[in-house]
Amino acid sequence: MKRTNDTGVSKLYTFDELREKVELERCERLKNGVVNDDFRVYFQKSNLTIQIEENGKNFYEIDLEQCNNSDDLLDWIFHIHSKTWGQSGGLLAAILLVLKDACQEIHRESARTLFTPGQKIDWRNPKLLKR
């Protein structure tokens, strides 16, 4: 991946630099969430929810404990997309990015690994993944 230094010269990231950059960005999203237009989306670790705020006010909540497998996740995606406010591809992308970070934070696994068809996710007991 290319980067530009202070003199405007492009350089390539090393693998370790790229891994560190990705981790710093993930930590920043966990701390501050993701902003898309009037919405801010963030992971609330204390109650295992994804919070969606509109213009700084709590607007909508996705309870991850009700999102235990790929079918549940797809249902949530379609449910949100069916709302007039949820039809923005940017908002759905923000939700999925926050979900990805939540999976890494709680389970130390990628969302893609966790939401494999047939896999059951236990958000309260992250070590217990069932087939």
C-alpha positions as CSV (number, residue, x, y, z in Angstrom):
1,M,0.0,0.0,0.0
2,K,1.4,3.4,-0.9
3,R,1.7,6.3,1.6
4,T,2.9,9.9,1.2
5,N,5.5,11.2,3.6
6,D,5.9,14.8,4.6
7,T,7.8,15.7,1.4
8,G,5.0,14.4,-0.8
9,V,7.0,11.4,-1.9
10,S,5.2,8.1,-2.2
11,K,6.5,5.1,-0.3
12,L,5.3,1.6,0.3
13,Y,4.1,0.3,3.6
14,T,5.9,-2.7,5.1
15,F,3.7,-5.5,6.2
16,D,4.3,-4.6,9.9
17,E,3.5,-0.9,9.2
18,L,0.3,-1.9,7.4
19,R,-0.7,-4.2,10.2
20,E,-0.1,-1.5,12.8
21,K,-2.0,1.1,10.7
22,V,-5.0,-1.3,10.4
23,E,-4.9,-2.0,14.2
24,L,-4.7,1.8,15.0
25,E,-7.7,2.5,12.7
26,R,-9.7,-0.3,14.4
27,C,-8.9,1.0,17.8
28,E,-10.0,4.5,16.7
29,R,-13.3,3.2,15.4
30,L,-13.9,1.3,18.6
31,K,-13.3,4.5,20.5
32,N,-15.2,7.0,18.3
33,G,-17.3,5.0,16.0
34,V,-17.9,5.6,12.3
35,V,-19.6,8.7,10.9
36,N,-21.7,8.6,7.8
37,D,-23.7,11.7,6.9
38,D,-25.9,12.5,9.9
39,F,-25.3,9.1,11.5
40,R,-22.7,7.8,13.9
41,V,-22.4,4.1,14.3
42,Y,-20.4,2.5,17.2
43,F,-20.0,-0.6,19.2
44,Q,-21.2,-0.5,22.8
45,K,-19.2,-3.3,24.5
46,S,-20.9,-3.0,27.9
47,N,-24.2,-4.3,26.4
48,L,-23.0,-5.9,23.2
49,T,-24.9,-3.6,20.9
50,I,-24.2,-1.6,17.8
51,Q,-25.6,1.9,18.4
52,I,-26.8,4.2,15.6
53,E,-27.1,7.9,16.5
54,E,-28.6,10.5,14.2
55,N,-27.4,14.1,14.8
56,G,-26.0,13.1,18.2
57,K,-29.2,11.5,19.5
58,N,-29.6,7.7,20.2
59,F,-31.6,6.5,17.3
60,Y,-31.4,2.7,16.8
61,E,-29.8,-0.3,18.4
62,I,-28.7,-3.7,17.1
63,D,-28.5,-6.3,19.9
64,L,-25.6,-8.6,18.9
65,E,-26.9,-11.3,21.2
66,Q,-29.8,-11.6,18.8
67,C,-27.3,-11.9,15.9
68,N,-26.0,-15.4,16.5
69,N,-25.5,-16.7,13.0
70,S,-25.4,-15.7,9.3
71,D,-29.1,-15.9,8.9
72,D,-29.7,-13.5,11.8
73,L,-27.1,-11.1,10.4
74,L,-28.7,-11.1,7.0
75,D,-32.1,-10.6,8.6
76,W,-30.7,-7.5,10.4
77,I,-29.2,-6.1,7.2
78,F,-32.5,-6.4,5.3
79,H,-34.4,-5.1,8.3
80,I,-32.3,-1.9,8.4
81,H,-32.2,-1.6,4.6
82,S,-36.1,-1.6,4.6
83,K,-36.2,1.5,6.7
84,T,-36.3,4.8,4.8
85,W,-33.3,6.0,6.8
86,G,-31.4,2.8,6.3
87,Q,-31.2,2.7,2.5
88,S,-27.9,4.4,2.3
89,G,-25.1,2.0,1.2
90,G,-22.8,4.1,3.3
91,L,-24.7,3.5,6.5
92,L,-24.9,-0.2,5.9
93,A,-21.1,-0.2,5.2
94,A,-20.5,1.7,8.5
95,I,-22.7,-0.9,10.4
96,L,-20.7,-3.8,8.8
97,L,-17.4,-2.1,9.6
98,V,-18.4,-1.7,13.2
99,L,-19.6,-5.3,13.3
100,K,-16.3,-6.4,12.0
101,D,-14.5,-4.5,14.8
102,A,-16.9,-5.9,17.4
103,C,-16.2,-9.5,16.2
104,Q,-12.4,-8.8,16.5
105,E,-12.8,-7.1,19.9
106,I,-14.9,-9.8,21.5
107,H,-14.0,-13.0,19.7
108,R,-10.6,-12.2,18.3
109,E,-11.9,-13.6,15.0
110,S,-13.0,-12.0,11.7
111,A,-16.7,-11.4,11.1
112,R,-16.3,-13.6,8.0
113,T,-15.1,-16.5,10.1
114,L,-17.7,-16.1,12.7
115,F,-20.7,-15.7,10.4
116,T,-19.9,-18.8,8.3
117,P,-23.2,-20.6,7.5
118,G,-23.9,-23.2,10.2
119,Q,-21.8,-21.4,12.8
120,K,-23.5,-20.3,16.0
121,I,-22.0,-17.3,17.9
122,D,-22.3,-16.9,21.6
123,W,-21.5,-13.2,22.4
124,R,-21.4,-13.7,26.1
125,N,-19.0,-16.7,25.9
126,P,-16.7,-15.9,23.0
127,K,-14.7,-19.0,23.2
128,L,-17.8,-21.2,22.7
129,L,-18.4,-21.4,19.0
130,K,-20.8,-24.1,17.9
131,R,-21.5,-25.9,14.7
